[in-house]
Amino acid sequence: MLHGLPLAQDSGSSCPAMPWGLETASATHQGCVPCHGGNERGTTAEAAHAGMFGAADPSYPARWERGCGSCHRDQVDRMTSSQMFTNAGMVAQIQATWEGEAHGANFAAHSGATFRANGDTLTLRSVAELDHLSGELYRKFCARCHVGKQNDATDGSGHPAGCAACHFPFGPGAAYEGRDRTMRGKRRHSPTHAMQALPTMSACTRCHQRSGRIALSYQGLNDGNNALVPTRGGMPGPVPGSDDRSFTHIAADAHFLAGMECIDCHTSREVMGDGYSSERMKGQLEVACEDCHGDGTKRPRFVTAVREHEPPLRESRQYGYPLQSGARVALTSRGRPFSNVFARDESVMVALKRSGRLLRSPVVTGSAEHRIAGHDRMACSTCHSRTVTQCYGCHTTYDRRESSWDFVKDQETPGLFTEHEDVRKLYPFPLAVDGAGHVAPMTPGCQTFVTEVREDGVVTRDDAVAVFRGKPQLRFAPFFGHNTGTKAIGCAECHGDPTFVGFGQHAVEAGRIRPTLLCEKNSEKPLDGFLAMDAKGVTSHAAIARDGGRPLLPRELVRFFAVNLCLDCHASASDPIYRKRLDSRALDDTLHRRLLGAGR
């Protein structure tokens, strides 16, 4: 006995077996010492606790080598190369927003030499060395929630560090709620000591509810203008959130309504990385809508998994529906197999990883709506997004007369950030060409106006716009809002509204499209758009912040609006004219001249 507790039944161990009813982590994670350190043969408290990792969890990155990494070397190596851990893409995006364009060194939450997928070395420097406002912003804002650091917030946004962020996530109050009476109610603990082998959606939500608000949009929640603007009757929204926010209800994503969690779409390679590094988040993404639904001309692709050590069969062993040898599994956009999407006869089936419930994925290949001539560049989200969160006019002040906590350097340093925004919208949303050549939804990315105050009170910048591609301009970036609907946006609704192609809120007047939500720094520029039109033509007032990204060109806008001539009579996608390219000369026959003349 030790402290009056029964000893674990192993070879001479003096450690108690799960004292006071504390839950076993899992069938393969027994006992205390393998995870928490210490001396299992110690016969006194002092001897038994010698070498323990301390009160913090053993998954904390500084203890990965001796904690989780002692057994899970492959997973730790993958995670340390992933965007979730390095945040290299996030830091680069902030640099581009605040400094114009960043060249040279690649900064990240953690420094070190990693490897790109082609084998080349990618050297990452610590963001602690980034002596610029963008480095300060990351260290004092973003790093608070970075998975490499424990976030002690107990209002719904906190999480433990490292592996525990997903596998031992905090509950709503960040307090233990399990069977162990001595631990019950203690904060900065997961609700139970039982490990979540499959991360819950609430674990994802605790982090992915800021910036693009994708975890909120997916579940059908919206926090409006920081949720500080009262809703009906002067009251806040009906759903409480973190940091005094509150949420209102909007239509949820179709996949959420079908019962799908985040892990049912996103592979472990996307979440934890695949062992390779990249400078941007794009380098880690591999799942696309077409993987399960196909596109207008091609069906989803499959490969047969036979050997038991192949990833689809090995990973699915812990799922509610394990795959069997010989399963025809779907391939991601990068040609790698899913572990829960497979073919059954001519159907595409999705197995929910936690419950094992099977869903049939509709395949759109060959359908009239997905074979419209001229739509071959359209991203699926262009037509099927119900909403896209758009934050316009983010005014950020950095005041060196005040100080705040640096979460990377772990110390109080001079400089305090405060911010407010002008307006937030959900719909309509602007479209432009993304870096891959698709027409896709765009959001401000980020639309920041910077004010900087020195220690002596001198204002060195006042609502300044960052220089991007050689001139001060606001930026928009491609974005998937995770608020998908089965019903697409109507053709007439899209083609008849200039907002969708980047003109923002507007008034159509003779010879021009006049913006009505104006940038306070320039009365000619729309705050919520990147295009303006007057008698001289169309002008772009903002940049699309991806290599190869751009607004629609004038000739493309002409074709976009010309479709309105046809939509009054040809409203159905099954109409044969939509299998042909737009030809304005076809309107020169007698019938169309008469119809168009009658409409004048």
DRENKE-570405 format. One record per residue (C-alpha): residue number from 1; residue in one letter; x, z, y. Coordinates in steps of 0.05 Angstrom, whole numbers. Example, Ala and Ser with C-alpha at 12.3 -4.5 7.8 and 13.67 -1.06 7.14 Angstrom:
<atoms>
ATOM   nr  rest      px      pz      py
ATOM    1     A     246     156     -90
ATOM    2     S     273     143     -21
</atoms>
This chain:
<atoms>
ATOM   nr  rest      px      pz      py
ATOM    1     M       0       0       0
ATOM    2     L      22     -13      72
ATOM    3     H     -17      22     129
ATOM    4     G     -70      37      77
ATOM    5     L     -83     -37      63
ATOM    6     P     -82     -73      -4
ATOM    7     L     -20    -116     -15
ATOM    8     A     -22    -191     -27
ATOM    9     Q     -17    -208    -100
ATOM   10     D      48    -247    -101
ATOM   11     S     119    -237    -125
ATOM   12     G     138    -171     -93
ATOM   13     S     106    -183     -24
ATOM   14     S      91    -123      18
ATOM   15     C      43    -161      64
ATOM   16     P     -30    -141      62
ATOM   17     A     -79    -192      37
ATOM   18     M    -120    -214      98
ATOM   19     P    -132    -145     128
ATOM   20     W    -198    -122     157
ATOM   21     G    -235    -184     132
ATOM   22     L    -192    -234     171
ATOM   23     E    -209    -303     145
ATOM   24     T    -160    -342     102
ATOM   25     A    -134    -401     142
ATOM   26     S    -145    -449      85
ATOM   27     A    -134    -456      10
ATOM   28     T     -65    -485      24
ATOM   29     H     -47    -436      80
ATOM   30     Q     -46    -368      46
ATOM   31     G     -13    -304      70
ATOM   32     C      19    -286     136
ATOM   33     V      94    -300     133
ATOM   34     P      95    -376     120
ATOM   35     C      59    -388     187
ATOM   36     H      73    -326     229
ATOM   37     G     143    -307     206
ATOM   38     G     165    -236     189
ATOM   39     N     191    -202     127
ATOM   40     E     142    -201      69
ATOM   41     R     184    -149      32
ATOM   42     G     188     -99      89
ATOM   43     T     158     -32      71
ATOM   44     T     150      -7     142
ATOM   45     A     115     -39     201
ATOM   46     E     181     -48     237
ATOM   47     A     214     -81     177
ATOM   48     A     154    -124     159
ATOM   49     H     146    -150     230
ATOM   50     A     220    -167     240
ATOM   51     G     227    -241     254
ATOM   52     M     154    -253     272
ATOM   53     F     139    -307     323
ATOM   54     G     104    -257     368
ATOM   55     A      32    -253     390
ATOM   56     A      26    -326     408
ATOM   57     D       6    -376     354
ATOM   58     P      60    -406     309
ATOM   59     S      39    -477     328
ATOM   60     Y      67    -469     398
ATOM   61     P     116    -527     407
ATOM   62     A     176    -482     420
ATOM   63     R     164    -454     350
ATOM   64     W     145    -518     314
ATOM   65     E     210    -521     276
ATOM   66     R     198    -453     243
ATOM   67     G     122    -452     245
ATOM   68     C      79    -512     228
ATOM   69     G     139    -558     225
ATOM   70     S     170    -521     167
ATOM   71     C     117    -552     121
ATOM   72     H      88    -609     164
ATOM   73     R     151    -645     186
ATOM   74     D     118    -714     187
ATOM   75     Q      60    -691     229
ATOM   76     V     104    -654     279
ATOM   77     D     150    -714     286
ATOM   78     R      90    -760     299
ATOM   79     M      60    -712     349
ATOM   80     T     124    -703     390
ATOM   81     S     126    -779     399
ATOM   82     S      53    -786     417
ATOM   83     Q      20    -795     485
ATOM   84     M     -20    -731     472
ATOM   85     F      46    -693     474
ATOM   86     T      92    -734     520
ATOM   87     N      38    -752     571
ATOM   88     A      85    -808     591
ATOM   89     G      28    -855     608
ATOM   90     M      -7    -802     650
ATOM   91     V      57    -787     689
ATOM   92     A      70    -862     700
ATOM   93     Q      -2    -872     725
ATOM   94     I       6    -815     775
ATOM   95     Q      72    -844     798
ATOM   96     A      40    -912     810
ATOM   97     T     -16    -879     849
ATOM   98     W      27    -834     893
ATOM   99     E      92    -873     899
ATOM  100     G      68    -945     896
ATOM  101     E     104    -973     835
ATOM  102     A     152    -932     793
ATOM  103     H     215    -966     768
ATOM  104     G     273    -941     726
ATOM  105     A     268    -875     688
ATOM  106     N     208    -857     645
ATOM  107     F     184    -786     657
ATOM  108     A     144    -744     608
ATOM  109     A     121    -673     595
ATOM  110     H     181    -665     549
ATOM  111     S     249    -699     551
ATOM  112     G     286    -732     493
ATOM  113     A     303    -796     459
ATOM  114     T     245    -829     421
ATOM  115     F     235    -897     390
ATOM  116     R     190    -955     406
ATOM  117     A     153    -992     351
ATOM  118     N     207   -1047     352
ATOM  119     G     262    -996     339
ATOM  120     D     289    -994     410
ATOM  121     T     306    -926     440
ATOM  122     L     258    -900     493
ATOM  123     T     290    -844     533
ATOM  124     L     242    -796     566
ATOM  125     R     263    -751     623
ATOM  126     S     228    -685     637
ATOM  127     V     176    -688     692
ATOM  128     A     210    -624     718
ATOM  129     E     262    -672     746
ATOM  130     L     212    -716     783
ATOM  131     D     225    -694     854
ATOM  132     H     164    -726     886
ATOM  133     L      91    -708     899
ATOM  134     S      71    -744     835
ATOM  135     G     116    -696     795
ATOM  136     E      87    -637     833
ATOM  137     L      16    -660     820
ATOM  138     Y      28    -667     745
ATOM  139     R      63    -600     740
ATOM  140     K      11    -561     781
ATOM  141     F     -53    -597     759
ATOM  142     C     -47    -637     695
ATOM  143     A       4    -594     658
ATOM  144     R     -45    -536     660
ATOM  145     C     -85    -570     605
ATOM  146     H     -27    -606     570
ATOM  147     V     -29    -595     494
ATOM  148     G      43    -569     496
ATOM  149     K      21    -509     537
ATOM  150     Q     -33    -457     523
ATOM  151     N     -88    -460     575
ATOM  152     D    -115    -390     583
ATOM  153     A    -180    -409     618
ATOM  154     T    -238    -373     586
ATOM  155     D    -294    -412     621
ATOM  156     G    -298    -470     573
ATOM  157     S    -235    -511     588
ATOM  158     G    -181    -469     556
ATOM  159     H    -144    -484     491
ATOM  160     P     -85    -458     451
ATOM  161     A     -20    -496     449
ATOM  162     G       8    -547     399
ATOM  163     C     -26    -558     332
ATOM  164     A     -75    -501     345
ATOM  165     A    -106    -538     403
ATOM  166     C    -143    -581     352
ATOM  167     H    -139    -541     287
ATOM  168     F    -153    -471     315
ATOM  169     P    -191    -488     379
ATOM  170     F    -219    -436     426
ATOM  171     G    -294    -424     427
ATOM  172     P    -337    -421     490
ATOM  173     G    -309    -354     511
ATOM  174     A    -240    -363     481
ATOM  175     A    -253    -300     440
ATOM  176     Y    -249    -283     366
ATOM  177     E    -318    -278     334
ATOM  178     G    -302    -272     260
ATOM  179     R    -307    -217     207
ATOM  180     D    -246    -177     228
ATOM  181     R    -275    -119     269
ATOM  182     T    -208    -100     300
ATOM  183     M    -201    -170     329
ATOM  184     R    -272    -185     348
ATOM  185     G    -281    -199     422
ATOM  186     K    -208    -206     437
ATOM  187     R    -194    -265     482
ATOM  188     R    -146    -324     477
ATOM  189     H    -163    -331     403
ATOM  190     S    -201    -382     362
ATOM  191     P    -271    -358     340
ATOM  192     T    -246    -353     269
ATOM  193     H    -179    -351     232
ATOM  194     A    -204    -407     187
ATOM  195     M    -168    -472     203
ATOM  196     Q    -206    -534     224
ATOM  197     A    -171    -588     182
ATOM  198     L    -216    -639     216
ATOM  199     P    -217    -626     291
ATOM  200     T    -286    -612     318
ATOM  201     M    -315    -652     375
ATOM  202     S    -317    -588     416
ATOM  203     A    -241    -585     410
ATOM  204     C    -236    -655     440
ATOM  205     T    -287    -638     494
ATOM  206     R    -247    -579     519
ATOM  207     C    -194    -627     547
ATOM  208     H    -228    -695     554
ATOM  209     Q    -280    -673     605
ATOM  210     R    -241    -687     668
ATOM  211     S    -220    -750     705
ATOM  212     G    -259    -803     667
ATOM  213     R    -306    -750     638
ATOM  214     I    -310    -789     572
ATOM  215     A    -328    -728     530
ATOM  216     L    -386    -714     577
ATOM  217     S    -410    -786     581
ATOM  218     Y    -407    -793     505
ATOM  219     Q    -454    -733     497
ATOM  220     G    -500    -755     553
ATOM  221     L    -477    -707     607
ATOM  222     N    -457    -720     680
ATOM  223     D    -428    -673     732
ATOM  224     G    -443    -716     793
ATOM  225     N    -402    -700     855
ATOM  226     N    -363    -644     820
ATOM  227     A    -432    -616     804
ATOM  228     L    -430    -578     870
ATOM  229     V    -486    -620     899
ATOM  230     P    -553    -587     881
ATOM  231     T    -602    -624     838
ATOM  232     R    -678    -617     835
ATOM  233     G    -705    -558     875
ATOM  234     G    -636    -542     904
ATOM  235     M    -612    -516     837
ATOM  236     P    -549    -536     799
ATOM  237     G    -553    -578     736
ATOM  238     P    -584    -547     673
ATOM  239     V    -520    -547     631
ATOM  240     P    -464    -500     652
ATOM  241     G    -393    -526     651
ATOM  242     S    -323    -500     665
ATOM  243     D    -295    -483     734
ATOM  244     D    -365    -469     762
ATOM  245     R    -388    -539     746
ATOM  246     S    -456    -556     719
ATOM  247     F    -481    -619     684
ATOM  248     T    -544    -660     685
ATOM  249     H    -570    -703     628
ATOM  250     I    -561    -778     623
ATOM  251     A    -571    -825     564
ATOM  252     A    -520    -809     509
ATOM  253     D    -475    -858     473
ATOM  254     A    -507    -894     415
ATOM  255     H    -453    -870     368
ATOM  256     F    -465    -798     388
ATOM  257     L    -539    -805     376
ATOM  258     A    -523    -832     307
ATOM  259     G    -485    -767     292
ATOM  260     M    -414    -793     301
ATOM  261     E    -359    -746     326
ATOM  262     C    -295    -767     361
ATOM  263     I    -255    -767     295
ATOM  264     D    -305    -816     263
ATOM  265     C    -279    -872     308
ATOM  266     H    -209    -850     327
ATOM  267     T    -156    -850     273
ATOM  268     S    -104    -796     263
ATOM  269     R     -52    -847     287
ATOM  270     E     -87    -852     354
ATOM  271     V     -95    -777     362
ATOM  272     M     -29    -752     334
ATOM  273     G      12    -815     342
ATOM  274     D      45    -859     290
ATOM  275     G     116    -836     299
ATOM  276     Y     133    -886     355
ATOM  277     S     132    -877     430
ATOM  278     S     108    -920     487
ATOM  279     E     107    -915     563
ATOM  280     R      32    -923     566
ATOM  281     M     -29    -899     529
ATOM  282     K     -45    -971     509
ATOM  283     G      14    -969     462
ATOM  284     Q     -21    -916     419
ATOM  285     L     -92    -944     417
ATOM  286     E    -113    -985     357
ATOM  287     V    -189    -981     349
ATOM  288     A    -235   -1034     379
ATOM  289     C    -309   -1047     374
ATOM  290     E    -297   -1111     336
ATOM  291     D    -264   -1072     279
ATOM  292     C    -332   -1049     255
ATOM  293     H    -380   -1097     288
ATOM  294     G    -342   -1163     289
ATOM  295     D    -349   -1212     347
ATOM  296     G    -387   -1277     359
ATOM  297     T    -345   -1317     310
ATOM  298     K    -305   -1269     265
ATOM  299     R    -328   -1213     219
ATOM  300     P    -290   -1148     209
ATOM  301     R    -228   -1153     166
ATOM  302     F    -216   -1115     101
ATOM  303     V    -160   -1099      52
ATOM  304     T    -165   -1067     -17
ATOM  305     A    -135    -998     -25
ATOM  306     V    -112    -986     -97
ATOM  307     R     -55    -936    -102
ATOM  308     E     -71    -862     -93
ATOM  309     H     -15    -852     -43
ATOM  310     E     -42    -906       5
ATOM  311     P     -64    -875      71
ATOM  312     P    -139    -891      66
ATOM  313     L    -145    -857      -2
ATOM  314     R     -97    -800      14
ATOM  315     E    -129    -783      82
ATOM  316     S    -200    -787      57
ATOM  317     R    -190    -733       4
ATOM  318     Q    -208    -681      55
ATOM  319     Y    -269    -719      80
ATOM  320     G    -341    -709      59
ATOM  321     Y    -339    -779      27
ATOM  322     P    -271    -791      -6
ATOM  323     L    -255    -864     -19
ATOM  324     Q    -242    -888     -89
ATOM  325     S    -187    -933    -114
ATOM  326     G    -208   -1006    -104
ATOM  327     A    -245    -992     -39
ATOM  328     R    -245   -1050      11
ATOM  329     V    -227   -1014      75
ATOM  330     A    -234   -1043     145
ATOM  331     L    -172   -1058     187
ATOM  332     T    -162   -1036     259
ATOM  333     S    -144   -1084     315
ATOM  334     R     -71   -1071     296
ATOM  335     G     -81   -1089     224
ATOM  336     R     -78   -1018     197
ATOM  337     P    -131    -990     150
ATOM  338     F    -186    -942     168
ATOM  339     S    -197    -884     121
ATOM  340     N    -273    -880     131
ATOM  341     V    -296    -952     143
ATOM  342     F    -307    -995      82
ATOM  343     A    -346   -1054      55
ATOM  344     R    -406   -1046       9
ATOM  345     D    -429   -1114     -14
ATOM  346     E    -438   -1151      52
ATOM  347     S    -448   -1089      94
ATOM  348     V    -398   -1049     135
ATOM  349     M    -405    -975     121
ATOM  350     V    -379    -917     163
ATOM  351     A    -371    -850     129
ATOM  352     L    -376    -790     176
ATOM  353     K    -312    -753     160
ATOM  354     R    -340    -682     163
ATOM  355     S    -408    -690     129
ATOM  356     G    -396    -752      87
ATOM  357     R    -461    -783     112
ATOM  358     L    -460    -859     110
ATOM  359     L    -479    -903     168
ATOM  360     R    -489    -978     165
ATOM  361     S    -451   -1013     221
ATOM  362     P    -489   -1074     249
ATOM  363     V    -446   -1137     249
ATOM  364     V    -460   -1183     308
ATOM  365     T    -421   -1243     282
ATOM  366     G    -460   -1308     291
ATOM  367     S    -515   -1277     334
ATOM  368     A    -538   -1319     393
ATOM  369     E    -525   -1264     444
ATOM  370     H    -452   -1261     423
ATOM  371     R    -439   -1337     423
ATOM  372     I    -457   -1352     496
ATOM  373     A    -409   -1404     523
ATOM  374     G    -365   -1373     577
ATOM  375     H    -372   -1303     549
ATOM  376     D    -312   -1309     503
ATOM  377     R    -270   -1266     551
ATOM  378     M    -321   -1210     556
ATOM  379     A    -303   -1141     531
ATOM  380     C    -358   -1109     490
ATOM  381     S    -363   -1053     542
ATOM  382     T    -379   -1103     596
ATOM  383     C    -450   -1113     570
ATOM  384     H    -460   -1051     528
ATOM  385     S    -437    -995     575
ATOM  386     R    -497    -954     597
ATOM  387     T    -457    -920     652
ATOM  388     V    -384    -917     676
ATOM  389     T    -361    -857     716
ATOM  390     Q    -333    -879     783
ATOM  391     C    -301    -830     833
ATOM  392     Y    -291    -860     903
ATOM  393     G    -250    -830     958
ATOM  394     C    -206    -775     928
ATOM  395     H    -175    -738     987
ATOM  396     T    -116    -695     966
ATOM  397     T     -77    -648    1011
ATOM  398     Y      -8    -620     993
ATOM  399     D       9    -560    1037
ATOM  400     R      79    -531    1031
ATOM  401     R      59    -471    1074
ATOM  402     E      25    -445    1011
ATOM  403     S      50    -436     940
ATOM  404     S      21    -445     870
ATOM  405     W      40    -441     797
ATOM  406     D      84    -496     766
ATOM  407     F      61    -500     693
ATOM  408     V     123    -538     671
ATOM  409     K     175    -494     706
ATOM  410     D     134    -431     691
ATOM  411     Q     142    -403     761
ATOM  412     E     109    -400     829
ATOM  413     T     137    -453     875
ATOM  414     P     121    -477     946
ATOM  415     G      64    -527     952
ATOM  416     L     -10    -522     941
ATOM  417     F     -57    -580     924
ATOM  418     T    -130    -582     946
ATOM  419     E    -177    -641     939
ATOM  420     H    -247    -666     953
ATOM  421     E    -281    -733     940
ATOM  422     D    -330    -777     977
ATOM  423     V    -379    -801     925
ATOM  424     R    -386    -811     850
ATOM  425     K    -428    -865     817
ATOM  426     L    -449    -884     746
ATOM  427     Y    -483    -951     753
ATOM  428     P    -475   -1008     769
ATOM  429     F    -401   -1013     756
ATOM  430     P    -351   -1067     779
ATOM  431     L    -320   -1118     731
ATOM  432     A    -253   -1153     734
ATOM  433     V    -200   -1183     689
ATOM  434     D    -160   -1130     653
ATOM  435     G     -88   -1134     629
ATOM  436     A    -108   -1167     563
ATOM  437     G    -147   -1223     598
ATOM  438     H    -216   -1195     584
ATOM  439     V    -271   -1184     635
ATOM  440     A    -282   -1109     632
ATOM  441     P    -309   -1049     671
ATOM  442     M    -264   -1022     726
ATOM  443     T    -259    -953     758
ATOM  444     P    -217    -927     815
ATOM  445     G    -150    -911     784
ATOM  446     C    -138    -866     821
ATOM  447     Q    -167    -878     891
ATOM  448     T    -125    -826     927
ATOM  449     F    -117    -812    1001
ATOM  450     V     -57    -766    1011
ATOM  451     T     -46    -714    1066
ATOM  452     E      21    -677    1066
ATOM  453     V      37    -615    1108
ATOM  454     R     108    -589    1116
ATOM  455     E     130    -516    1118
ATOM  456     D     129    -518    1194
ATOM  457     G      57    -545    1196
ATOM  458     V      76    -616    1214
ATOM  459     V      31    -667    1181
ATOM  460     T      75    -723    1154
ATOM  461     R      19    -762    1122
ATOM  462     D     -54    -761    1140
ATOM  463     D    -103    -792    1090
ATOM  464     A     -49    -843    1073
ATOM  465     V     -61    -897    1021
ATOM  466     A      -4    -909     972
ATOM  467     V      35    -974     975
ATOM  468     F      21   -1016     914
ATOM  469     R      50   -1085     902
ATOM  470     G      81   -1087     971
ATOM  471     K      23   -1063    1014
ATOM  472     P     -22   -1002    1024
ATOM  473     Q     -83   -1014     981
ATOM  474     L    -131    -977     936
ATOM  475     R    -128    -990     861
ATOM  476     F    -178   -1001     806
ATOM  477     A    -162    -997     732
ATOM  478     P    -196   -1020     667
ATOM  479     F    -235    -964     635
ATOM  480     F    -279    -953     574
ATOM  481     G    -331    -901     594
ATOM  482     H    -353    -880     523
ATOM  483     N    -427    -888     541
ATOM  484     T    -448    -946     497
ATOM  485     G    -519    -972     489
ATOM  486     T    -547   -1016     434
ATOM  487     K    -586   -1055     486
ATOM  488     A    -542   -1098     531
ATOM  489     I    -548   -1104     607
ATOM  490     G    -595   -1161     622
ATOM  491     C    -567   -1229     642
ATOM  492     A    -608   -1234     707
ATOM  493     E    -591   -1162     725
ATOM  494     C    -516   -1175     720
ATOM  495     H    -512   -1245     749
ATOM  496     G    -559   -1229     806
ATOM  497     D    -521   -1167     830
ATOM  498     P    -454   -1177     868
ATOM  499     T    -438   -1104     854
ATOM  500     F    -420   -1123     783
ATOM  501     V    -364   -1169     806
ATOM  502     G    -332   -1121     854
ATOM  503     F    -370   -1125     920
ATOM  504     G    -394   -1053     917
ATOM  505     Q    -458   -1031     952
ATOM  506     H    -475   -1087     999
ATOM  507     A    -523   -1127    1041
ATOM  508     V    -529   -1202    1030
ATOM  509     E    -531   -1239    1096
ATOM  510     A    -523   -1312    1117
ATOM  511     G    -455   -1334    1095
ATOM  512     R    -429   -1266    1075
ATOM  513     I    -435   -1205    1030
ATOM  514     R    -428   -1144    1076
ATOM  515     P    -404   -1079    1045
ATOM  516     T    -444   -1017    1063
ATOM  517     L    -402    -961    1031
ATOM  518     L    -340    -970    1075
ATOM  519     C    -270    -942    1071
ATOM  520     E    -261    -895    1129
ATOM  521     K    -191    -923    1141
ATOM  522     N    -216    -995    1149
ATOM  523     S    -287   -1014    1168
ATOM  524     E    -279   -1082    1135
ATOM  525     K    -263   -1056    1066
ATOM  526     P    -313   -1030    1014
ATOM  527     L    -295    -962     986
ATOM  528     D    -331    -976     921
ATOM  529     G    -308   -1048     911
ATOM  530     F    -248   -1094     915
ATOM  531     L    -279   -1158     943
ATOM  532     A    -311   -1177    1009
ATOM  533     M    -340   -1244    1032
ATOM  534     D    -350   -1273    1101
ATOM  535     A    -356   -1343    1129
ATOM  536     K    -282   -1355    1114
ATOM  537     G    -290   -1340    1040
ATOM  538     V    -275   -1284     991
ATOM  539     T    -220   -1233    1004
ATOM  540     S    -191   -1181     956
ATOM  541     H    -179   -1113     988
ATOM  542     A    -153   -1074     927
ATOM  543     A    -110   -1084     866
ATOM  544     I    -126   -1083     792
ATOM  545     A     -72   -1036     767
ATOM  546     R     -52   -1068     701
ATOM  547     D      -1   -1123     689
ATOM  548     G     -42   -1187     689
ATOM  549     G    -104   -1153     716
ATOM  550     R    -140   -1184     776
ATOM  551     P    -209   -1192     808
ATOM  552     L    -249   -1254     791
ATOM  553     L    -224   -1316     828
ATOM  554     P    -269   -1353     878
ATOM  555     R    -282   -1410     828
ATOM  556     E    -301   -1358     775
ATOM  557     L    -349   -1325     824
ATOM  558     V    -382   -1392     838
ATOM  559     R    -396   -1401     764
ATOM  560     F    -419   -1329     758
ATOM  561     F    -472   -1337     812
ATOM  562     A    -491   -1408     792
ATOM  563     V    -520   -1383     727
ATOM  564     N    -578   -1353     767
ATOM  565     L    -605   -1423     776
ATOM  566     C    -617   -1427     701
ATOM  567     L    -640   -1357     685
ATOM  568     D    -711   -1364     713
ATOM  569     C    -728   -1416     661
ATOM  570     H    -676   -1404     607
ATOM  571     A    -682   -1329     596
ATOM  572     S    -666   -1325     521
ATOM  573     A    -595   -1325     493
ATOM  574     S    -621   -1368     435
ATOM  575     D    -634   -1425     483
ATOM  576     P    -588   -1484     463
ATOM  577     I    -562   -1491     535
ATOM  578     Y    -522   -1427     525
ATOM  579     R    -480   -1460     471
ATOM  580     K    -453   -1507     524
ATOM  581     R    -407   -1497     583
ATOM  582     L    -439   -1491     652
ATOM  583     D    -449   -1561     680
ATOM  584     S    -480   -1564     750
ATOM  585     R    -486   -1640     744
ATOM  586     A    -539   -1630     691
ATOM  587     L    -585   -1609     748
ATOM  588     D    -584   -1679     777
ATOM  589     D    -639   -1707     731
ATOM  590     T    -710   -1718     756
ATOM  591     L    -739   -1655     724
ATOM  592     H    -688   -1607     754
ATOM  593     R    -689   -1641     822
ATOM  594     R    -764   -1631     825
ATOM  595     L    -759   -1558     802
ATOM  596     L    -704   -1541     850
ATOM  597     G    -738   -1577     906
ATOM  598     A    -803   -1539     894
ATOM  599     G    -765   -1474     898
ATOM  600     R    -740   -1487     969
</atoms>
